[in-house]
Amino acid sequence: TLDAHFDRLHTDDRVRVYQAMKEAVATGEPNVAVVKLLLAAGADPNPPKLRVGGDGHEMSLLAYLESYIEDSRRDGRRDEAREEIARLLKQAGSKR
């Protein structure tokens, strides 16, 4: 039906947005500009959780970022891009 077609398109768009958000956040080079654009366009700040580690443990994007930031600080480094992305996600309503 036409409704099913539109639902499928909407689902495909959500998947693409989730993939873009995941790549902007959880890669070696986090991209603040992409996260800002996605959130401004209405992206869900609470997308499906990331699978991390060999055991398939799942974490929210925000929890992943906060863990990464905490580890960086413990090692004497500051990751300004990830800190900014975490701030943006929190401001948009993201939850751990």
FENGINOR-V326330 format. One record per residue. N is the residue number from 0. PSI is psi in whole degrees, -180 to 180 (none if undefined). D_CENTER is the distance of its C-alpha to the mean C-alpha in Angstrom with 2 decimals. Layout:
n->N psi->PSI d_center->D_CENTER
n->N psi->PSI d_center->D_CENTER
//
This chain:
n->0 psi->167 d_center->32.63
n->1 psi->-40 d_center->31.13
n->2 psi->-42 d_center->28.85
n->3 psi->-39 d_center->27.52
n->4 psi->-47 d_center->26.93
n->5 psi->-37 d_center->24.90
n->6 psi->-42 d_center->22.88
n->7 psi->-42 d_center->22.17
n->8 psi->-43 d_center->21.20
n->9 psi->-42 d_center->18.82
n->10 psi->-43 d_center->17.24
n->11 psi->-41 d_center->17.08
n->12 psi->-43 d_center->15.36
n->13 psi->-39 d_center->12.63
n->14 psi->-44 d_center->12.24
n->15 psi->-43 d_center->12.24
n->16 psi->-44 d_center->9.65
n->17 psi->-46 d_center->7.29
n->18 psi->-41 d_center->8.57
n->19 psi->-42 d_center->8.28
n->20 psi->-45 d_center->4.64
n->21 psi->-44 d_center->4.66
n->22 psi->-36 d_center->7.73
n->23 psi->-26 d_center->7.08
n->24 psi->-48 d_center->5.20
n->25 psi->29 d_center->7.13
n->26 psi->175 d_center->10.32
n->27 psi->-28 d_center->13.49
n->28 psi->88 d_center->13.19
n->29 psi->146 d_center->10.00
n->30 psi->99 d_center->10.53
n->31 psi->-42 d_center->10.73
n->32 psi->-41 d_center->12.74
n->33 psi->-42 d_center->10.46
n->34 psi->-44 d_center->7.76
n->35 psi->-45 d_center->11.04
n->36 psi->-45 d_center->12.42
n->37 psi->-45 d_center->9.86
n->38 psi->-40 d_center->10.02
n->39 psi->-29 d_center->13.74
n->40 psi->0 d_center->14.17
n->41 psi->15 d_center->13.10
n->42 psi->145 d_center->9.66
n->43 psi->122 d_center->8.91
n->44 psi->-4 d_center->6.91
n->45 psi->62 d_center->7.50
n->46 psi->175 d_center->6.75
n->47 psi->153 d_center->8.77
n->48 psi->155 d_center->8.61
n->49 psi->143 d_center->8.54
n->50 psi->125 d_center->12.18
n->51 psi->152 d_center->13.24
n->52 psi->171 d_center->16.80
n->53 psi->-18 d_center->19.87
n->54 psi->1 d_center->20.26
n->55 psi->18 d_center->17.20
n->56 psi->139 d_center->15.96
n->57 psi->139 d_center->12.85
n->58 psi->149 d_center->10.34
n->59 psi->161 d_center->7.61
n->60 psi->-42 d_center->4.40
n->61 psi->-44 d_center->6.93
n->62 psi->-41 d_center->9.74
n->63 psi->-48 d_center->8.75
n->64 psi->-47 d_center->8.55
n->65 psi->-38 d_center->11.68
n->66 psi->-45 d_center->13.40
n->67 psi->-45 d_center->13.01
n->68 psi->-44 d_center->14.26
n->69 psi->-44 d_center->17.03
n->70 psi->-41 d_center->18.13
n->71 psi->-45 d_center->18.32
n->72 psi->-39 d_center->20.39
n->73 psi->-32 d_center->22.56
n->74 psi->7 d_center->23.30
n->75 psi->17 d_center->24.29
n->76 psi->157 d_center->21.50
n->77 psi->128 d_center->19.23
n->78 psi->88 d_center->15.86
n->79 psi->-37 d_center->15.84
n->80 psi->-47 d_center->12.89
n->81 psi->-35 d_center->10.50
n->82 psi->-41 d_center->12.61
n->83 psi->-42 d_center->12.27
n->84 psi->-42 d_center->8.49
n->85 psi->-42 d_center->8.91
n->86 psi->-44 d_center->11.82
n->87 psi->-44 d_center->10.34
n->88 psi->-43 d_center->7.84
n->89 psi->-45 d_center->11.04
n->90 psi->-32 d_center->13.20
n->91 psi->-2 d_center->11.54
n->92 psi->15 d_center->12.16
n->93 psi->148 d_center->9.24
n->94 psi->154 d_center->11.07
n->95 psi->none d_center->11.33
//
